[in-house]
Amino acid sequence: MFKAPIRAGIFPALLLALAPAAQGQDDAPALQQPIDCTLGDTCFIQNYVDTDPGPEYRDFTCAALSYDGHKGTDFALPSLAAMEAGVDVYAAAPGVVRGLRDGMIDRLYTREEDTRIDGRDCGNGMVLDHGNGWQTQYCHMKQGSVTVAKGDRVEAGQVLGQVGISGRSQFPHLHISVRKDGEVVDPFLPGQAPDTCGAPGGDTMWFGDIAYQAGGILSAGFATAVPAYDDIKAGTAHSARIAATAPAIVVWGYAFGGRQADVMELTIDGPQGRIFDTRQLIKGNKAQFFRAAGRRLSDPLTPGAYTGTVKLERRGEVISTKTVPLMVE
């Protein structure tokens, strides 16, 4: 089970006092989840700190959920619609606001944005100082959402603003970096050499269930044709109801962390049993991707309740599943 973050007040301070120090970093602050979501359901970790010292990249488990030179942990939302609805960003530990920025617009980064960003890759965000040389930095927050000022003292769990897509960002997420005396620290492998690999569930700076997920299904839906990828990322591609006389019935799945030779299985079940299934091979590593499939209809569908199921398999094991309902009328 994944736990929701602790809210600000008396309890976070007590929990932080009781939390164990990170291995090899006796003065390290214990960090709570910095975003108001449920990992594996309403949010996911897209990228971890790059632990490869050379031109390649890898996360702390030696898998590929990172990219070259990435210096933080990306807590991502499954759609722009989720961002627009508003998802709070929390202080991961008590500290003092040392610097901040707000006012940059929320938009998908492209190469043409380089001149507009002009070195402000972090977008809207802030740096918190936790003492003893420890700092956390929060990036890509929503324009106009920042709720603190430079010099403010904040508590763990205090709202700092909301998740956005400002700066150098291609999906809505919070990038949080951890630093000790100016050097990047991977909160999943504190105190260990950057060229080593650790197992999920080992000693970390996180307090609570910040579990590693090697990939998974972000969302699934129905449509009457293969949807546009932009609509899937926006969160507007799913049709909860379709007419029995629709030209086609299509189920789609949107996923992250795809690996070479993964398989996405898509099935549709209706009032009279299974009406469609397919298994699609994933070729190459994919940070985010979608697959869609279904049936063209020469005869009307039987009215009633339908279910779409999307599974992501890796080496013969199902690592993630989502189901979605549909009403045919």
N, C-alpha and C positions, 0 to 999 in steps of 0.2 A: 504494500500500500504506500502511496505517496502522501505526505502530509502537507497541508497548507501552511504558509509561513505564519510565524507568530506575530501578532499585532504589537504596536508600540504600547508602552506602559510599564508596569512593575514586572511583568512576567519575563520579557526578553532579558532584562538585566540579571534576573535570578538564573535563567537558563545559561546565560553566558558565563556567569560565575561558576556554575557547576560543570560546564563543558570541559572535556580534557584538552590540554594544549596539543597542537599538532606535533607529530613526531619530528624531532630535529629542529623545531622552532618553538622554544619554550615561551617566548613572549608573543607568539602569534595570536591575533584575535580569532575567536570562534565566529564563523560566518553563518548567518541564516539565509534562507532562500531570498533573493532580492527582488522578486517579482510575484505578484498576486495571481497565481495560477496553480494548477495541478499538473505536475510533470507527467508526461506520458498520456495526458488527456487534453488539457486546454493549452499546454505549451510543451516545448521540448528543447533539449540542448543540441543546437546545430553544429557548433564548433567548440573545441577545447583548445588549450594552449598548445602551440606547436613545440613538441619536445625534441625534434630532430635538429641538430646543430648545423646541418648543411643545407643544401638547396632543396632537398626533399621535405616532406612533412609527415607528421603522425601525432596522434593524441597520446595521452599518458598510458594507454593500454597497448600501444604500438599499432593501433588501427588507424584509419584514415579520416576520422572526424575532426579535421583541422585544415589549415592551408599554410603555405610557407610564410613564416614570420608572424603568425597570429599570436597575440600576446594576452588573450583573455578567454573568458567563457561566454558564449552567446546563448542567452535564454530567448528562444524565438516563439512567436505566435504563429498559428496555422493560417492566418489570413489577414488581409487589410481590414476586413469587416470587424475582426476581433480587436484590432488596434483602434479603430474608430469608435468602438463601443466604450473603450477606456479600460486599460489595465495598469494598476498602480505599480510604481517602482518603490522599493523599500531600502532604507539603509541596512546594509548587511551586518553592521556592527556600530557601536557608539563612536562618535567622532566629531570633528570640527570641519566645516566646509571651508576649504582653502582656495577654491576657485570654481567658477561655473560659467556656463554660457546658455542663453536661450535666444529664441528669435529666428533660428534657421528653419526653413520650411521643410515639411515632410514630403519627400518624393523619392522615387526609385533612382538610385545612382546610375549614371552612365558615364562613359569616358568624356562626353561633352560637359559634364558637371565639374571637371577638374578646376577650371578657371573660376567657377562660382564657389566651390568649396575653399580653394586657396589655402590649403594647409589645415583646414578645420575638419579633418576626417572624422573626428569623434562626434560631430554634430552638436546637438544640445546635450548638456550633461554637467558633471561636476566631479571634483576630487574631494574625498573625505580623508582627513588625517586621524589615525587611530592611536598615535603615540608610538614611541620606541622605533621610529623609522617606518612604520607600517602605513600604507595608504591603499584605498580602493578608488577606482575611477569608473564612472557610469556614463555610457555613451548612447547616442542615437535616440534620445528621448523626444517626446512629442513637443512640437512648437507651442509655446505658451503654457506648458504644463508645470514648469519648475516651481516648487513651493517653498524653497529655502533661499537664503541669502548668504553671501560670503561672510564668514565669521560666526555663523550660527553653530551652536552645539546641537547635535541630533542624537537621538536614541536608536538602538536597534529596532527595526520594524517601523520607524517613522516614515511617512510618505514623503518622497523626494520629488515626485512628478509622475509621468506616465510613459509607457513604452511608445516609441515612435519609429520613424524611418528617416531621420535627419542625418546629414553628413554622408560619409561613404558607406551606404547601406543598400542592399538589394532585396531585403525582406524585413518586415517589422520585428525588431528584437532589442533586447538590452544586452550590450556588451559590458561586462564587468572585468576589470583588470585588477590584480593584486600585486603590490610592489613592497619590497623591503629595502630601505635605503636606496631607492631608485631602481632596483633590479627586479625584473619580473619574477614572480613566484607562481607556480602552478598550484592552485589550492587543492587539487586532487593528489599531488605528490610533493607536499612541502618538505624542504630539507633534503631532497634527493637530487642526484645529478640529473641534468636535463636529458642525457642520452640513455637513461634507464627506463624500463617499462614497469608499471605497477598493475596489480589486479584490481578490478572494480570492488569496492567495499573495503579497501584498506584504510590506513590512517589518512585523514584529510583534514582540512581546515573547516569543513562544513559541519554545522550542528543540525542534525535531523536527516531526513531521507532525501539526499541529493544523489539519486542513483544514476549510474551509467546506463545508457540505452544505446546500443550499437546501430540503431536505425529503426524505423517504424512507419506505420500508416498515420498520416496527419489528419486526413479527412477522406470521406467517400460520399458518393452521391449518385443520383439518377439524372438522366437527360433523355431527350428524344433525338439527339445527334451527338457526335463527339464534341465536347465543349472546348472552347478556347482556353489555352493555358492561363492567360491573363484573368479570365473569369474564375478559374479554380483558385488562383492565388488571391483574388479579391474576396473570395468566399461567397460568390453569387451564382455558382454553376449548378447547384443542386435544385431539382424540381421535386417537391414533395408529393405532387399530384400530377397525373397526366391523363389524357383521354384514351379510352380503349381503342380509338381509331387513329392513334398517333402513328407516324410513319415508321418509327423504330423505338426500341427500348434499349438504353445504353446505361451501363454501370461504369463508374470511374473510381480510381483510387489515387490519392496524392500522398507521396511518401518522402522521407529523407534518409540519408545515410545508405543509399543503395550501393551494393558491391558487385563486382564482376561475378556473374553466374548466379546471382539471386534470382528468385522466381516470384512474380506476382500472380496470384490466382484470383480471378474474378468470377463470381457466380450470381445467378438470379434465380430465386425461387418464388413461385406464385401459388395461387389457390389449388392448382392441379399438380404441384410438384416442381421439380427443377425444369427450367425452360432454357437455360444457357449456362455454359461454363467454359473457361479458357485458362491456360497457363502461359504466361509470357516471360521469356528469358530477359534478364537485365544484362546488357552488354556494357562493361566498363563501370567504373565507380561514378556514382551520381550524388551530388550534394542534395538536390531535390529533383523530383521527377514525378510524372503521372502517366498512367496507362488507362485506356478506356476500351470497352468492347461491348457488343450486344448483338441484337437481331433486327434485321429489317422485317417489317410486318406486312404480310399480304392479306392476313385476316385480322379482325379485331382481337385484342387481348380480352381474356376473361376478367370482368370487373372484380375488384377485391383487393386484399392486402398482399403486397409483394415485399421481398427482402433481398437486398444486395449484400454480398459478403466479399470483402477484400482481404487477402492474406499476403504477407510478405514472408517468404521462406529463404533460409540460408543454410546451405549444406544439409538439406533435407529436414530442417527443423523450422517450425513456424515461430517467427520472432515477434510478429505483431498482427493483430486482426481488428477490423472494424466492420460493423454491420450498419445498414441504413434502411429505413422503411420507405415504402412507396404505396400510395393509394391510386389504383386505376379506376376510373369512373366512366 
